[in-house]
Structures are given as C-alpha cells and as structure tokens.
Amino acid sequence: MKSFSNVMVAGLGVLGAQIAYQVAYSGANVTGYDINTGALDDGRHRLEQLRKRYAHNPGTRDPGDAQLALDRIKLTSDLQEAASGAELVIEAVPENLDLKRTFYQKLAPLLSPTAVIATNTSTLLPSDLAASTGRPEKFLALHFANEVWIHNTAEVMGTPATDPTIYQQVVSFAHEIGMIPIEIKKEQAGYLLNSLLVPWLQAASSLFMRGVAEPEMIDLTWRTATGAPTGPFQVFDVIGIRTAYAVSVAGDQTQQEFAAYLKEHLLDQGKFGKESGEGFYHYPAQTQNSPSS
Amino acid sequence: MKSFSNVMVAGLGVLGAQIAYQVAYSGANVTGYDINTGALDDGRHRLEQLRKRYAHNPGTRDPGDAQLALDRIKLTSDLQEAASGAELVIEAVPENLDLKRTFYQKLAPLLSPTAVIATNTSTLLPSDLAASTGRPEKFLALHFANEVWIHNTAEVMGTPATDPTIYQQVVSFAHEIGMIPIEIKKEQAGYLLNSLLVPWLQAASSLFMRGVAEPEMIDLTWRTATGAPTGPFQVFDVIGIRTAYAVSVAGDQTQQEFAAYLKEHLLDQGKFGKESGEGFYHYPAQTQNSPSS
C-alpha cells in the first residue's frame, strides 16, 4: 500500500464491512469502528461471512489471503482508539445529515491533523459535511457500490474546497484497493451511477404502472436491444426492493403508485429482491458455505 | 411461413431494406415498393449489401440462403402491382405524418380487404394513422430496430381499435421471421425501447454538459456497475450522431447545448458515429467485402 497504510472504517453495516474487508484484503491495516458492542458483533459476523466468500471465490489468489485480511482488521467501539494512527478515515455511518455531522465533530479532535476523511454517503453532498470535519481541504466523497468485489466502482468526488493533491491521492488509493476509480469533476447528487440509474429505473417503473408492458417484457427489450445482462426490474431486485421503495415513495404520483405496488406485492410478502431469494423474479437458493467453517 | 406468405414492404430506406431482406430470408415472398426508379435502385443496392453481409455471417445456415432470399424479393415502383396479393404490408416510408397518411389513402383501395397493415413508425402513434388505412381493426405498429439481425426486437403495438386476433397474428409473424416480439399493451410514444433509452441518454448528456464528468468516465461507470457492454456515449455512436442531434435539439436547454456540442465537435467534423468510423469514440475501419463480389 502506498497511499494510506492505516485506514479507519467508521460504521460496519453491509457496505462498511465490505469496505473494511476489501481495504484489508489489499494489504492495509484497518481499524473497524462502530458505536457499541452489539454493532461490533454484527460487524464481526459480516466480516467473517466476507472471509468465507473471498476464500471460496475462484478469483482469489490464495484462500489463505482471506484469513490474513481478517487478521489485519482490528475492531473497537472506542473512538479515540479507532482514530489513533489513522491516515485515512472512510465514513460509512447511517445516512443521516445530523448524525454524520455529529460524528465528524467528535472524530476531528481525535485525528492526526494530516489525516484524510472520505465519506461514503449516497445521498448527501460532501459540501454539506465538509465544515464539520474541521479539514475541508482533506475531505471528499469516496462512494462504493454494494458487493464491492463485483460492482467495483469507487466514485471520487470532492468539494470546491478539496485539495487536488488529496483528491488524486484518494484516486490512487481506490485503484490500489482494486476498485475502478470514477473521477467526478463537480459535485453531483447521486454521483454518476445513480444519476444514470434513477431516470432509467423511473422510466421502466412508469411504463409498468401505466399498463404499457409487464416487467419481463421491459427487461427483455432492454437486454435484446442493448446487449446488457440485466433489464431495469432485474436491477431493482439487485438494489433491493426496500431501497427501490424508499426512492420511489419520494417521487411523483406515478412513482408513488409504484411504491404502493412494491409494498403490497413484494415487501408485504417478504420479497426483498435477489438477496431474499425473490423480488420481481425468483432466484434459486444460494449455495451454502461448508457447514464446518 | 404460416402467418403471412406474401409481404409488401413499402419504403426501401436503411430499415425498410433490412426488413424486406429479413422477411425474405425467413422464407416469405416480398414485394419491395418505393416511389421511383432512383429510390428502387438505392433499395436494390442496400439489398445487395445485405446479401453479402448475411452470406458472410458465421451464423448463416447456408451462404446460398442469402441469394435465395434476394431472389424472393421483387421490386416495383407501381403501387398497384406492389399491393396485388399482399397479405401484410409493412410500411417504412419517411417519418412524416402527412406523407404516411397520403400513402395509406392511395394504398388502401388497391389492397385486398383482408390485408393487414403494420407501420414501422418510430415517433408517431398508430392511432394517428389508423383512420387513413381504411381498416383500423387490421392496423397496428410493428417497430424494428436498426441492424435487425443484431438488435432483433420487434415491438408490436396496436391501437384500441386493433383486432386482438390480428395483433397475435403479427406477434407470431415477428417470431417466425426471427425477431423477438415485444408485446406492448397500450399505446406509448417511443414504444418500450426509446422510452427507456431517451431518459438514460439525456441523463448522460446532461452530466457531460454540466461538466460533471467526461463521456469515457460516464460510460466506464455504467459498464462497470451494470455489466453492460456499452455506456450511453457508445450508444450515441451506434444510434448515430445525426439522430442524437435531431432528438436533443428539440429538448430542454441542457439538451440544446448538447445538440450544439454535437454539431460543432462531431457533425461539422464529419463524425457521424460508429457507421462513419468516428463519433465520441474512434472505430477501426470495417472489414471490406471481397473485391470480386
């Protein structure tokens, strides 16, 4: 590791755990922080699941690497301990403006003045958070996509206050940890990916809600005409129906009708998308990990 | 061929010629109609190019089939002769409401009362044309995509007046000629494909115009995150820059800025997209057909 050797990952939820594991897997020392013992236990469980997944991945260089990665991750709920020695903090705490600001205000005095902070926020702009970090020139967004080992984009987006040298250092870091850095030149809500995905998904759900065609037919059209592996309703299943609901319920009338459809026909039936085995489509049960592990 | 054995294709432009050839290739007799000798000569040239392309396609069952297909196409600029014996007319005349209506009014009295008419219109609704055909119950849209042998969707869209039996007959026909029929249940401007493509392409061009990211970065994001073979600017190159210009110049301010960009940086430089060898990207020269053919 050249850019940063000691990385703190704050928040060990689904994506936070993936980020922590991926960073450790590429050779850096990681301190995983979460707020209490319960949250840390959940994080530890997620990391263990990731170890199994990486170890069984045919692309893994050596199954032993997966355990070495786990060994490089230290977990703590003591913020001072977590901040000590961190050269880079990747923040993946819950998506709430006040919560993130409060977290940064507590974190900043405990960090080395040279430490860089990157937020993984999906929906906020880094400008909304920069002041609370106490180091706007060393703050930017580094946005990962779920299943970092497959959807391995890392969108890098600064604010007008971000030091260009720091920006490039984080781009290099993203590359070093096996991501494809996506360099965004100007702040944009939704980054690049969601800025493309949302209008496309809304167009698809609107066709469905207005009775123009069924999801299967809409997906078939997209796949056939563009050669893409998945159509929009397959993407909804990957994103997860809960997320699809949260986005569409905040939209226009047709999108709200779609949200109501999702609730009645999917969420209330326990169909949360691909991860749960069913969404718009049915997915065969995932292969179990070996029982002895 | 079960559904229709004698098919008239009206208009032998780029897509009309492809439709005529594809229908003949699947075994039906085709009469290709265009307005005068010059237009017929252009159509004949396009059909001959298609013969070469199909004959050299590794997927072709037998290179001889390509010549047999050509032999099944009769060309004429005599509308009465073209209409005689036609069980299905596929209309691919220029995209102009008055022109299409006038064409149908001339054609209708020459056709058998049982003949079905399908329009390949991209931008009009079949409802706008139904009355002029004199047989609204036997009229619907059958919309092909350029390069019918690759992007082989055939979107089938009726009006409220279309007989459901006729609709299903055309769905079967689309299947018989090697297309993937896309069944659309309600009239929709842009069918399914353009209804999905346009908002996605506009989102991409808007990110570029607002200085958020470069086309290459936007395409990379989409390909990486979704596994698709092409991002939006690669799709612009396939659609063609002239078409991209025509669509965006009619849009909002950002889209008009994009149109101006396309004109200055691509069209005025002779860069028309993939077909011309350059658009947003550069494409290596296509393989020439053998000089003796």
Contacts between the chains, C-beta under 8 A, distances in Angstrom:
chain1	res1	chain2	res2	distance
A	145	B	225	5.8
A	151	B	224	7.1
A	151	B	225	5.2
A	152	B	224	6.7
A	153	B	221	5.8
A	153	B	224	4.9
A	153	B	225	5.3
A	155	B	221	7.3
A	180	B	220	6.8
A	180	B	224	5.2
A	182	B	213	7.5
A	182	B	217	6.0
A	182	B	220	6.7
A	182	B	221	5.0
A	182	B	224	7.9
A	183	B	213	7.1
A	183	B	217	6.1
A	184	B	212	6.0
A	184	B	213	5.5
A	184	B	217	7.7
A	185	B	211	6.1
A	185	B	212	6.2
A	185	B	213	6.0
A	186	B	210	6.9
A	186	B	211	5.2
A	186	B	212	4.9
A	188	B	207	6.9
A	188	B	210	7.7
A	188	B	212	4.5
A	192	B	207	6.3
A	192	B	212	7.1
A	192	B	213	5.7
A	192	B	217	7.0
A	192	B	218	5.8
A	192	B	221	4.4
A	193	B	221	5.4
A	193	B	222	7.5
A	193	B	225	5.1
A	195	B	203	5.7
A	195	B	207	5.8
A	195	B	212	7.7
A	196	B	200	6.3
A	196	B	203	5.2
A	196	B	204	6.1
A	196	B	207	7.6
A	196	B	218	7.2
A	196	B	221	7.2
A	196	B	222	5.8
A	196	B	232	7.0
A	197	B	225	8.0
A	198	B	203	7.8
A	199	B	199	4.0
A	199	B	200	6.2
A	199	B	202	7.2
A	199	B	203	4.6
A	200	B	196	6.3
A	200	B	199	6.3
A	200	B	200	4.3
A	200	B	203	7.4
A	202	B	199	7.2
A	203	B	195	5.7
A	203	B	196	5.2
A	203	B	198	7.8
A	203	B	199	4.6
A	203	B	200	7.3
A	204	B	196	6.1
A	207	B	188	6.8
A	207	B	192	6.3
A	207	B	195	5.8
A	207	B	196	7.6
A	210	B	186	6.9
A	210	B	188	7.7
A	211	B	185	6.1
A	211	B	186	5.2
A	212	B	184	6.0
A	212	B	185	6.2
A	212	B	186	4.9
A	212	B	188	4.5
A	212	B	192	7.1
A	212	B	195	7.7
A	213	B	182	7.5
A	213	B	183	7.1
A	213	B	184	5.5
A	213	B	185	6.0
A	213	B	192	5.7
A	214	B	185	8.0
A	217	B	182	5.9
A	217	B	183	6.0
A	217	B	184	7.7
A	217	B	192	7.0
A	218	B	192	5.7
A	218	B	196	7.2
A	220	B	180	6.7
A	220	B	182	6.7
A	221	B	153	5.8
A	221	B	155	7.3
A	221	B	182	5.0
A	221	B	192	4.4
A	221	B	193	5.4
A	221	B	196	7.2
A	222	B	193	7.5
A	222	B	196	5.8
A	224	B	151	7.0
A	224	B	152	6.7
A	224	B	153	4.9
A	224	B	180	5.2
A	224	B	182	7.9
A	225	B	145	5.8
A	225	B	151	5.1
A	225	B	153	5.4
A	225	B	193	5.1
A	225	B	197	8.0
A	226	B	228	6.4
A	226	B	229	7.7
A	226	B	230	6.7
A	226	B	235	7.0
A	227	B	228	7.2
A	227	B	229	4.8
A	227	B	230	7.0
A	228	B	226	6.4
A	228	B	227	7.2
A	228	B	228	3.8
A	228	B	229	7.0
A	229	B	226	7.7
A	229	B	227	4.8
A	229	B	228	7.1
A	230	B	226	6.7
A	230	B	227	7.0
A	232	B	196	7.0
A	235	B	226	7.0
